[in-house]
């Protein structure tokens, strides 16, 4: 796993856009119209920028997988953060959906554990999925959590990913129904 460089932004956004195209949680947030694909790309650009400023970004060694980590204690209310949020509303969510998305985010944040690393996104280029890239990235993030003495937290709406996360020691500690199930998972550090 290699620490990302800003020059890899286009590659990272491309991987995440393709990997999350049919994701229920992403599609709940994104306004569903003829610009849906563009809106997902804009969401991933936003997520990259947020993690660039308030987290960490890693690529797999072969550059077919990516991890976006958000470090909650680093997230600050700044002009840059405000401008990113406005851009997200305009380019991805749509003004008419802002309140439902804010309500969703509030419900999720109420369930966040203390002292954690937020595994916001882990994605692998679709043609390379099932080849161990995601597992390698997940192992590296777990190791990072252990080194920092922090739990690793994530959410997923993808049922098939639950077995992978459970295999790596994550436990479902809550489920939220948003017309799709969102599973909240945590793995404590060792």
N, C-alpha and C positions, 0 to 999 in steps of 0.2 A: 504494500500500500504506500502510495507516495502523496505527499502534501501537494495540493493543487497550486498552480500558478494562475494568476488572473488571465494570462494569455490562453488558458485552456477553457475559458468560459463558454465559447461556442460549442465545443465538444461536449462539455458537461451538460449544458442546456439541451443539446440534441439527444443525448442518452436518456435524460430524465423525461423529456417530452415523449419519446417513443415508448419508454418503459411504463409510463403512467397514463397512456392514452385511454385505456379502458378502465382505469381505477375508479371505483365507486365514490370514494371520498373526494378525489380530485374533481370528478364530474359533478358532484354535489355543489362544490364551491364555484365552479366555472359556469358562467351563463351559457346555456345551451341554445346556440343559434348557428347560423352559417359560418360564423367566425370561431367556432369551438376549438379547432386545432390551433389557431393563432392564439386564442385565449390561454390554452394550456401552455404553449411556449412562453407567453408573457408571465404566467404564474411561475414557471421554472426559472425565468430570468430574475424575477423578483426574489425567489427563494435563494438563488445563487448570491445575489447582492446582499441579502440579509445575513446569510452565513459568512460571506466575505467580511462583513463588518462586525458581526456579533457571534461568530462561531468558527467552525473549521470545515474544510472541504478536502476530501481525499479521492484519489483515483486508484483503481486497481493497477497493478504493475503493467498489465497489457492494455490499459486505457479503454476497457470495455465496461467497466463498472465504476460507480461513483457513490459516495456517501456525503450527505450534508448533515453536519451536526450543528445544533444550536445550543449555545451555552447561556442559559437564562440569566445568569448574573452579569453577563456582558451586554445584554440587550438594554439599550438606553433610549430614552425619548430624545431624539435629536432632530434637527431640520432634515437631515438626510433620511432618517427613518420615517419621518412624516411624509416626505416626498415619495418615498418608495411605496408607502401605504396608499397614497392618493393614486399613484400609477397603477397599483394593483386593482383598486376599485374601478378605475376607468378602463383598463385594458383587459381585465380578466373576469372580475365578479359582476360588474354592471351595477349601476346605482340602485336599481330596484331590488337587488338581492343583498345589499349591504347589511341590513338589520338581521336577516336570517343567518347570514354567515357569521356576523358578530356574536349572535346568540349561540351558535354552534361552538365557536372558539371559546366563549366564556364557559360553556358547559365542560369542554375538554380541559381547560386550564384549572378548573375547580378540582380536578382529579389528578393533577400533577403531583408526583412525590416531591420530597425535599432532597436537595443536594444530588442533582442528577445531570446526566448528559442526555440531551434530547436527540435521538436518532430520527431526524425529520424526514429524510429520504434516503433510501438505499435502492439503487436501480442498476440494472444491467441491460446492455443493448439486446433487444429481443432475439437476435440470431445467436447470441452467446449465453442465453439463459440455460440453466440446467447443467452447466459445465464446472460448477464449483466456485465461480467468481464471487457471487453473492455470499457464499459460505465463508470464503477467505476474508472478505471485507468484514463480515459480521464477527469473525474470530478476532480480527485486529481491533475492532471497536470495543469488544468485551475486554480485551487485554488493556486497552486504553482506560476503560472504566475502572478496572482493577488497580492499575498504576495510580490513578487519580483518587482512588477510594470513593467512587461515585457509582450509583446505580445507573444503568442505561435504560432509558424509557423510550417507548415508541407506540404508535397507533397503527392499526391496519384495518382495512375494510375487506381485504382479500383473504377469503377463507383458506385457500390453499397455502398461504404463507404461514398460517398458524402452526402447522406441524414443524416447519423449519425453525421458527422462533422457539417453540417448545423444546426441540432437540438441542438448542443452544442454551437452555436453562431459563428462558423467559416464561413468566407466568401471567396469565390473564387475571387482572385484578378488578376489572370493571368492563361493562359493555354499555354502550349508549346507542339508542335507536334513533336514527335520523332518516327514516324510510329506507335505510340500509343499516346494517350493524357495524358499529365501530368498536373494535376491540382495543383495550388499553392494556399494554404489557410492560412488565418491568423485570429487569434482571439485576439482582443485588450484586455488589462487588464482593470479591473473595479476599 
